[in-house]
Amino acid sequence: MMKYLYRLYQLFIFLPIFLVLCILTSLSTCIGCWLGDGHFWGYYPGKIWSWLVVKLLFIPVKVEGREHLVENQSYVFVANHQGAFDIFLIYGFLNRNFKWMMKKAIRKIPLVGVACEYAHHIFLDKSGPKKIRKSYEQAESVLKEGMSLVVFPEGARTFTGHMGVFRRGAFMLADELQLPVCPLTINGSFNIKPRMKDLFWVFWHPMKLTIHEPIEPIGKGADNIKNQMDKSYEVIMSALEPKYQGFVENPDQ
């Protein structure tokens, strides 16, 4: 019974509010960034939008580990990619100004794509070495004065709740700029909006964001990249719910 009441609420109350919020968030981001402070307007409208979405759906959120972060320090945040609600969890509850590194296909999403472009989030173009290098150069230009970057190193949402392999790109960027990598573990998002189940409905489930201790560089080059990547994978995996621990191949990675 509660499941169907929750669906009626989503359809007749949440959905209209969500659509209005999307329009207002996109407009405020675009206009604010066009007029002035891109760091402020590129972050806070999206943060408020994400926080409101989670609250309107009555989803409990627990965050652990904020004490590990140092004020005004730039980080490359890396997280497992459980589902669509990863975005709302990190944007709404990390409490850290950052830019996303995202697939260039997101640029085509109505409202969202334009707002992300105005906010100077980084669209990763993998169509060739020059395009990849351009994306990295854009990331390098924004990772200053405490600005951070959030990346999903798996590159795609999981089909099973388990983690796939990590790609090296985020760790190469952290190595180039000699930045600490901060691992994030997401739990619960897969249960709310799993990739392979029901396009339309949200399933109620608590979410948890674990902010792990940042992994400092141990030098520069291949050893540092491997160290930060391996340690990030290990620590993110360790904080997953036991039923989702262990590697499972993701077919579209």
N, C-alpha and C positions, 0 to 999 in steps of 0.2 A: 504493500500500500504506500509506504513512504517513498519508494522508488518512483512511483507514478505521480505522486504529489510533487516530488522534486523535479520531475520532467515538465509538469504543467507550469511550475514556477519558472523554469528555464525558458520555456516557450513564450509565455505571456508577460512575464515581468523582467527577467534577466536579459533576454535577447534584445528587446527594444532599448533598454538602458545601455547595453553593451554597444549597440550600433551608434547611439548618440555619443558615447564615450570615445569610440574609435574616431569619429569625425572631429570631435573637439580636440582630442589628443593630436591628431595629424595636423589640424589647422594651427593649433598653438605652437607645435614644434616647428612647422614650416615658417610661420610668420615671425616667431621669436628668433629663430636662427637667422632669418633674412634681415631682421632689423638690428640684431646685435649679438649678445653673448651666446655663442653656440654651445659652450660647455654647460651653461645653465639650461637653456631651452632644449638642448639635445638630450638631456637626461631627465629632468624633473617631470615633465608631462608624461613621459613613458613610465616613470616610477609610480606616479600617482594612479595612472591608468591600470597598471598591473596590480597594485595594492587593492584598488577598488574592485577589480574583477574577482580576485581571490575572496575578498570580504563579502561581496554580493552573492557568492556561491557558498558561503558559510564553511569554507575549507580552513581547518586549523593549520597553522604553520608554526614550526619550531625551528629556531636558528641557534646553532652552537658554534663557538670559536671566533666570534668577532674580536676577542681580545688578542688574537694573533696578528691583527693588521695594524700597521704603523701609519699614523696620519701623514698625508702628503707624500707617501711612498707610492710609486707606480708599480703595479703588478701585472703579470700575465696570468689571469685566472683560467684554469682548465677544469672542465666538469664533464661527468658522464651525461649522456643524452638520452633520458628516459622517455620523453614525450613532449607534446606541445606546451604543457604547463611548466616546463623548465624555464621558459621565457618569463612567465609571470612571477615565478618564485625568485629568480635571480634579480630581475629588474625591480621587483617590489620590495625585496627583503634583504638584499646584500648590503644595502646602505653604503654604497661606494660608487662614486661617479666613474663611469667607464664607457667605452665604445664596444660594440659587438663586432666580431668578425663573422660574416655570414655568407651563405651561398649567393652568387649573383642573381639566381632565379628569384630571390625574394624581392628584388627591385621591381618585378612585374606585378606584385600583389597590389591591388588598388588601395590607395591611401597610405598603407603601411610602407610600401616601397619608396614613395616620394618623401615621406617623413624621415625614413632612415637615411636617405641621400642628403637631405637638408641638415640632419643631425651629425653628418660626417661619420656614420658607421661605415665599416669597411666591407665592401663587397669583394669576395675572393673569386677572382677569375682564373680558372685553371686551364684555359684554352691554349696556353703556351708559356714557356719560361719567362718571356718579357712581361706578359700580363701578370704572372705570379709575382715577379719582382716588383712590379708597379704597386700591387696590393700591399706588399711588405713595406715599401717605401712610404705609402700612405699611413700604415700603422705606426711606423717609426716617427712620423711627423706629429702624431697626436699623443704619443706616450711621453708626455712631458708634464712637469708641474703637478705631479700626483695623479694624472689621468691614467687609467688602467684599461686593459683589454680583456674581454671575455671570449673564450674559444671553446667549442666542443670538438676535441681532437678526434673523436670517432667519425665526425663528418656527417653522420646520419643518425636518426632516431633508431633505437633498438626495436626489434620485433618481439623480443622475449623478456625484456627487463634486465637481461645480463649485458655486460659490457663486451664490445668487440675490440678491435685493435685500435691503437692510437696512431695517428699520423704525426709526422715530425715537425710540421710547419710552425706551430705555436712555440715549440721548444727551440727551433732554429732562430725565431725572432727574438725570444728571450735571451738566447745566447749572444746574438748580434748586439743587443742593447745592454747586456749584462744586468738583466733584471731578475728578481726572484720570481719563481713560478709558484702560484698559490692554488693547490688542488681544492676542488669543491665536490662534495658528494651529495647527490640528489636522491632522495627516497620519496616514494609516494606518487610522483608525477605519472609513472607508468600505469598506475591503478586508476588514475583520474581520466586520462585521455590516451589509452594505448593506441599505437599506430595502426594496428591491424583489426581494431574492433570499433564498430559503430561511429560513423562519421559525424553524427549529429549531436549525441547526448554527452554530457559530462557526468562522470560517476564520482560520487562523493567519497573522498578518502583524505586523511591527514597527509601533509607534506612536511619534510624535514630537509633543511639545508645545513650541512656540516662544513665549516670553514676550517681547513687544516692549516697546520703551521707551514708558512712559506718555505720553499726550497731554494736556498741561496746558490748562486753560481760557484763552481769549484775551479774556475778557470775559464778558458774560452776555446771552443772547438768541439770535436766529436765526442770527447769524453764527458764534457759538461752537458751536452745535448742528451746523451744517453742516460746520464745520471738523473737529470731532472725529469725526463720522460718515464724512466723505469720507476723512480720513487713516486711520481705522481700517480701512475697506474696502480701501484701497490697500495698506496694509502687511500685512494678513492675506493678501490675494491674492498678494502678492509672495513669500511664504514657502511657498505651496502647491507640491506636486509639479508640475512643468511640464505634465503631461498633464491636470491638473485646474484649471489657470489659465484665466481667461476666464469671462465671465458666461454662464450658461445659466438660462433662466427655470424656476422651480420652480412647477408648476401649482397647488399647494395653498397658496401663500403668500397 
